[in-house]
């Protein structure tokens, strides 16, 4: 997971420091909820996936990723999110991002649109299906395309890439055997190389298709 770790800074104070060389720290305070979302989003228009660490899961992704099941779908869906990890002391009353967790029972993680207008809170002990449904619902608010169809298309390409890797390995074994048996002037080597080049072209085509599947069209605001 390509986590972001936002740290609040007061841009006005930073500018004053740059101009005068003096700096008086502002007392920390909880930002209004909309400001906290704006700062954490950081100009990234993708929906947010925010994980709050706790004393038990600090330094791990256990509240998000399953320790029992395959997490491939979770990771694939997460690529369409701006993924953010916050420390446990975010729940302190004066923490700038405290109001991201305004519920009486603060979420362990949540998915939301970048402005926080749609938010789905999760306990950290949610099932994979609950997590995927929440992620898919937020994605449907932001993107036109159906992420589930895109994920299924990616699985198909992964299977095809695995098959190409197996075929390529067989080709390399065949090439090595022919080289050892008849030497570099063997007429069969050219044919084998051509087959290997064809496999590489097929791989390049699949990777281009995979990249296209990863690009979701945003819904109009």
Buried (B, 14 or more C-beta within 10 A) or exposed (E): BEEBEBEBEEEEEEEBEEEEEEEEEEEBEBBEBEBBBBBBBEEEEBBBBBBBBBEEBEEEBBBBBBEEEEBEBBBBBBBBBBBBBBBEEBBEEEBBBBBBBEEEEBBBBBBBBBBBEBBBBBEBEBEBEEBBEBBBEBBBEBBEBEBBEBBEBBEBBBEBBEEBEEBBEEBEEBBEEBBEEEEEEBEEBEEBEEBBEEBEEBBEEBEEBBEEBEEBEEEEE
